[in-house]
Amino acid sequence: MCRYSISKKSIIRSNILTSISFALSVFAAAATAGVQLDPIGSYTTNVFANGAAEIVSYDPASKRIFVVNADSQTVDAIDISDPTSPVLAGSIDVTPYGKQANSVAVKNGVIAAAVEAVDKQAPGRVVFFNAASLVYVNDLEVGALPDMVVYTPDGSHVLVANEGEPSDDYTNDPEGSISIIDLTNATAASATQADVRTAGFTQYNYLEIDPDININGPGATVAQDLEPEYITVYSDDEDEDEKNWRAAVTLQENNAIAIIDVDSAEVIDLFGLGFKDHSLAKNALDASNEDSAISIRSWPVNGMYQPDSIASYKSGKHVYLVTANEGDAREYIPGFIDETRVKDVVLDADEFPDAATLQQPENLGRLKIILSRGDYDNDGDYDELFSFGARSFSIWNTRGRLIYDSASDVAHITASHLPANFNSDDEENGSFDDRSDDKGAEPEGIAIGEIDGRTYGFIGLERIGGIMVYDITNPRKPFFIQYVNTRDFDAVAGPGSGGDMSPEGIIFISAEDSPNGEPLLVVSYEVSGSTRIFQIND
């Protein structure tokens, strides 16, 4: 347990001490020898808080990154042949094919953009473009609300996570699914609708599922309730020429992961991720935004992991999954709201004998929890409490066993490096402690890269911002390397001001594919509308 109390004077003093004279503030610390992220280039749209830089992908042949720009409803092509001076090379208008792009991937010179329909509950499309000319190639129908698109590493398939979110009044709730476009015997240009198959969850409507999986939408079947969010593709085959591709798919709101066999286009496993015990000292959290302090303590709460991004890597003969445990609540007005605060529920007197103290706003009262879980005997009071997200990143095996969790590292490291801006909001500076009652720093994006025989995980923190670097070579014993934040907390946040705010998409570029021969990390920032290039140095 670690409690701090910070006065307004000490906050101001700390802000002065940590400010840096140039435009961007970089906070970094190496826990041990390893790689270091150095910011070398940036491109900005000067569009603030409107999703002008969301997901990013890279094409080594054209030396371009492709960034989803929801504000302009485009995919922006940015030339990084000189990574210290990125230049906009052109933009692709996606409105002829739907409302906006939600994700982008590129392989073998062909861009795949996941485009949602104008009617969000209607089928979306994957649209292909030439990465060099930006010219349209083809488009194919996929499921409702295609939220993430990815190629298999060999380019033989394109996978799309169709989230299938309900309408705001919850009268239209399409099924979540994964569309698989088979390019084994076709190119992106020649592929037809017959090459698109769907891995769905209808069979689970009739099966008993893991009770750790949240199924809580009003009147929803299991297939309707499951909402695919993010995909990683892997193979555990030792024969490099005979790949049996599989995909691990996060189901964020459901606190679950699905495993897909790509060749058969079938869901072959579905498992819940369990819960994180925040009553343990190692899993401490700051639960209040009304105590004017950094107060990282243990509390009688279970955290639902609810990962957003997922990545995979191989250590020895085994594949491991790495998740950024952001958390997410269901808020559909007027249809369904599945969150409340601890202060607004009745706590079981036997389980919580100190309920009155716990429910004070400076203690646990402000913490947001899920409504639909915790009243086991249906008597109207809560026997257990479940909060959103685990405020960490985790490593799992492909059967859903937890191998490693970063515990309360995120809270302690950000508190140490940015005490005056701990648990800040992602749109407003001077928002100390604002997100403590919600999901903390919110680990969201994740990328994995191998450098000189060691494997590193790069985790983006959505709210306070910044990238955490861990050596994950040994999946059972990762260790912290560095925390870098290129947000300017001293500026007034707005268009072109405030540095990089709210990292969303993260990609690793190997030295082999890099335009300058050095490994790079590229990060797109949703709120600031900027894209930052880091060089990864030893």
N, C-alpha and C positions, 0 to 999 in steps of 0.2 A: 504494500500500500504506500502511496506517495501523495501527500497533500501539500499544495502550495497556496499561499495567499498573496495576491499582487495588488498593491494600491495603485491608484491612478497616476501618482507621481512616479512610481517605479516603472509603470507601463511606458510613460512618456520618456523617461530616462533610458529605458531599454531600447525604445524605438530609435533614439538618437544614436546610441552606441552601435546599433546594428545597421544603420543606414549607410549607404555607399554613395559616393559623390556622382557617379555616372548614372545613366538612365535606368539600368537594370540592376537589381540587387540579387546577388548570387549567394545563397547560404549553403555551404557544403562542409561535410566532415567525413573523414575516412576513419573507420573503426579499425582498419587493418590494411596492409598492403593490398592493392588491387587496382581496378580500373577507375578512371575519373572522367566524369562528364564535363566537357568544356563547351559552353555556347559559342558557336562560330558564325552563325547566320540566322536571319529571320525574315519572314515575309508576313505582312499584315494587310488585312482588308480594310482596317479602320472602321469596321462595323462592330458595335458593342452589344453584347447580350442578345444576339439573334441567330446564333448557330452558324456563323459564317465560316467556321473551320471545325469540322467534326471528325470524320474518319479519313485516314490517309493511307495511301498505298504507293509503291515505288516500282518503276520500270527501268531496269539497268540499261537496256538498249538505248532508250531515248534520254536517259538521265533526267527523268521527270518524276516528280511526285504528283499524285492526283488526290485532291482534297474535296470532300463533300462540303458544299456551301449551301446550306438550307435557306439563307437569307435571299440569295439571288436565284435559287432553284437551279443551281448549276453544279457541275464537277469542274473544279479549276485545275488546270495543268500548270505546274510551276517548275521551271527549268532550274535544276540544281547542279548543272555541270560545273559551276563554281559554287560550292556549298556555302561560301562566305557571303555570297551575294545572290540569293534566289530571285528569279524574275518570272513574272506571270507570262506564260507562253500562249495562253488561250483558255477559253471556257466552253464547256459543253452544256447547252440548254436541254434539260430533261423534261420540260413541261409538255412536249408533244406526246410523251409516253405515260404521264401521270402527274401527280402533285409535286413530288420532290424526291431526290435520292436520299436514302438513309445509310447507304454503305457503298464502298467501292473496293474492287480488287483488280489487279492486273497481272497477266501471265503471258509470256511469249508474244508480247506486243499487242495484246488485246485487253481492253478495259471491260470489266463487267460491273454495271451499276445496278443496285437494287432500288427500284423506284416504286413507291407506294401509289395507290390509286387515289384519285380525287375523293372518292368515297372510301374512307379508310378501311371499311369492313369488306370491300370488294377485292377480288384478286389483283395483285400487283404484277410487276413485270421485271425481268432481268434484261437490261439493254446493253448490247455490246458495241464498242467503238474501237477504232484503230488508235493505238496509243501515240503514234507519230503524227498522223494527219488529223486526229480527232473526228474523223468521219464515221457516221453511223454504219454499223455492220449488220445487226439483226436484233430482234427482240422476241422474248418468249414469256408466256403467262406463267406465273407461279402463285403461291398462296397469298392470303390476306396479310397485309402489312409486312412485306419483306424487310427485315430489320438489319440483317447482316449477310454479306455474301463473301465467299472464299473459294479459291481454287484448291484442288488437291495439289500437293507439291509437284507431281508430274504433269499437271495440266490436263489430266484425263477427264476430270469432272468439275463441275461448279456446284457448290452447295449453298442453299439459301435458308436462313432461319426466318420462317413466317410466323410472326408473333401472334397474329390473330386477336388483337385487342378488341374488347366490346365497345359498342357505342356508349355515349355518356349516360343514356337512360337504361342501359343494359338490356335493351330489347333485341339487339342483334349482336351475338357473340360467336364469331366464326371460330372454327377449330384451328388450333396451332398445328404447325407441320414443318417439315423440312423438305424443300424441293431439291431434287438432284438432277442436274442436266448432264447427260452422258455424252462426252465428246470423244469416246474411244474410237468410234467409227465415223466421226463427223468433225467439222471445224465449227467455230462459233458462227461463221457465215452460213454454213449449210445445215446447221442444226434445225430441227423442226419440233413442233409440239410433241411429237411421238418420242423425242429424246428426253422429255421431262417426266420424271417419276416422282411420286410423293411418298415420303415416309411419315405416316400419321400415327395417331394414338388411339384410334377407335377401339382397338382390342382391349384397352385398359378400362373402357366403360363397363366391362363385364368381369373384370378381375379384381381381386383384393390387392390394393396397392400399399406401399410403405406408408405407415401412419405419420411419418415425419414430413411427408409431402403435403403442402398446403393446397387443398382443394376447397375453395370457399366462395366462388362466384355464385350469386343467387340464381338458382335453377340451372346451373351449368353442368354439363356432363364433364367427365374427366378430360376428354379430348378437347372440349371447348375451353376448359379452365387452364390447361397447360399452355404456357406461352414461351416458345423458344426465343432466346435472346442473342446468344453468341456461340460461335462454332470454332473448334480446333480440330484439325485432321491429323491423324497419326497412323502408323503401322508398326506392329510389333514383330513383323516378319524379319528374319535374319537375311533372307535372300533379297538383295537390292533390286533384282530384276523381276521379282514376283511379289508385288505389293498388294496386300489385302487391306485396302484403306478402310479405316473406321473414323467416325467423328464423335466427339464428345460435345454435347450441346447443353448450355446452361438454360435452366428454366427458372428465371430469377424470382419472380413473385411466388413460385411454388417451392422454393428452397430445395431444388432438385437438379439432377443431371441425367440426361438421356444419352445412351450409346447407340449409334447408328452404324449398320453395316452398309457401306456405300454401294457395293456391287449388287446386293439384293434390294437396296432401298427399303430396309426394314429397321424398326426400332427393336434392338435385341436386349436392351436392359434399361431400366428406369429405377433410380434410387434417390431417396431423400438424403440430405447431408447432415441431418441431426442438428444439434444446438450447442452453442458455446456457453459454458457456465461462467458468468461474470461474477459469481460469488467467490471465485478463486482469485487470490491475490495476483497471479500472473495474468489474469484476464481483466484487470481493473479498467474502468472507463470513467470519464467525466460525464455525468448524466444531467447536469443542470446548466441552463444558460442564464440563471438568475441569482447566481452566488458571487458574481464578479471575481472569480478566482479560477485558477487551474486546480482542479480537485479530482485527481485520478484515483478512484477508490473502487473497492469491490462492492457489489450490490447484488441482491437476490433476484437476478434477472437472467433469462436465457436469450442469447443472441441467435437469430436465424442467419445463417451464412449468406444466403441469397446472392450468389455471385453474379456480377455483370460479365466482365471479360473472362475468357479462359484461354490458356495456352498449354502446349504440351512439349515434352522433351524426353529423351532417352538417357537413362543412367544405368550403365551395365547392360543387362538384357531386358530391362523393364522400362515401360513407358509410365510417365507421371504427368498428372494434370495440375496446373497451377491456376488458381482462381483469385480474382480481386473481389473481395466480399463487400460490395457496396450496400446492398439492401434496397428494398423498394416496397412501398405500400400501394394498395389499390384505392384510388380516389377517383371515382366517377360520379360527377354531380349532374343530375340528382339520383342516379341509379344505385350507387353502392359506395360506401366509405368504410374501409376496414381498418381504421386506426383511431386511437384515442390517446389520452395521457393517463399516467398512473393516478394522478390526483382525481380523475373523473370516474374511476371505477370503485367498486366495493371489494375490499381485500378480505379473504377468508381469515377469520380471527385466529384460528389454530395455526395456519401456515405463516401468517404475518402478525404476530402479537404486538409488534411495534408499528402497526399500520399508520397511526396518526403522525408519527415522526417521519416515516418513510415518505408519506404523501406531501410533506412540506415542499414548496417550490425549490428551495435551496438544496434539497436532498434528491429524492427520486420522483417527486411529483410532476415535474415537467417532461419526463422522458416519454417519448411516443412508443406505444406498444400496439400489437395487433389485437383487434376485438374478438376475432373468431376462434381464438385458441387460449386455453388456460382455465376454463370453468369445467372441470372434469365431471362434477356431479350435477351439473345443470341446475344449481340452486341460486344462480344470480350473482355469486361472488367469485373472485378469481383465486384459484389455488396455485397457479404459477403465472409468471409474467414473461412475455416474449417480445423482444425489441427487434428492430429491423437492421439487418446487416451485422457483421462481426467485427468491423473496424480493423480489418487485418487482410493479409493474403494467406492462402493455404496451399499445401501440396497434398494431393490425393493419389491413390493408385486408381487404375481404371475400373475397379469394382466398388469404388466409393469409400474406401477406408482412408481415414485421415492419417497422413504421414507426418505432417508438420503444420503448425499454425504460428504466425508471428505474434500471437498473444496481444499484449498492449504496447508493442514496439512503436506503432504509428503515433500513438498519443504521447509517449515519453520522448520520442525523438523530435517531433514537431514542437513539443513544449520546451525542450532544451534549446532548439535552434531559433524558434520564433515565439518567445514567451509573450510578447505584446500582441501577437496576432493569432494565438492559439485558437483552433476551431473556428476560424473566420468563415464568413460567408464568401461565396465565389464572385459576387457582383459588387460588393461594397467594401471599401477599406474602412478601418476604424470599427470593425465588427467583431472585436474580441469576444470569444466564448459563444458566439451566436448559434453555432451548430451543435453544441454539446448535447442538447435535449433531443436531437434528431439522430444523425448517423455519424457524427464526428467529422473526420477529414474525408470520409467516403472514398476508399480505394476503388478505382473504377477501371482504368485502362491497364493493360499488361502486355509486355513483350519479352521475349527470351532471345538471347544471343550467346553464341559460343566464341570465345576469344582465347587463343593460345591454349586450347585444351580445357578451359574452364567455362562453366555455364553460368550466365548471369540473368537475373530477373530484374526487370525495370517496371516499377509500379507507379502509376500516376494517381495523385490525390486530388479528387475533383474540387473540393471546397477550398481548403487553404492553399491548394496548388502545390506544384513541385513534383519531382520524381525521386523515388527511393530506389536505391540500387542494392541488391543482395547477391552474394555468391551462393548459388543453389546447386553447385556441382554434386554435392552429397545431399540428396533430398531429405535426409533425416537430420542434417545439421547445417542448414543455411546460416550465413552470417551477414550482418549489415556492413555495407561498404561506404555508402555516401547518400546524402540527401541534398538535392539541388533545387532551388526555387528561384525562378527568373521573374517573379511578380514584384512590382514596385509598390510596397505598402505605404510609402510616403506620398504617393501621387493621388490625385482625385481620379478615381476609376471612371473611365469613359472611352469614347472612340479615340484610339491611338494613344491612350494614356493609362498607365497602371501596369505596364509590362504584360507578361503572359498569365492569363487567368483561366482556370478550369480546364486542365488537360483532359482530353477525350480520347483521341486516337493516338496510338504509339506503335511505331515500327522500328525494327532493328535492320540495319543494312550492313552486311558483312564487308570486310576490307576487299574481298574479291569482286564484289558488285559495286562498291562505292566509287563515286566520281573522282575522289581525291586519293584513293588507295588506302584510306583509313576507315575503320569501322565507325558508323554513325548511328545516332538515334534521332528519329524525326518525330516530333510531337505536335499534334494539332490541338488548339485551345478554343473551346466552344464559346466562352464568354468574350474573350478579347478578340476573337476572330483572327488570331495569329497562328503561324506555324514556325516552330523553332527547330533548328538543326544543331545538335550537339555532336562534337567529335569525341570518341571514346578513346582516351589515352591511358597507357599503362602508368 
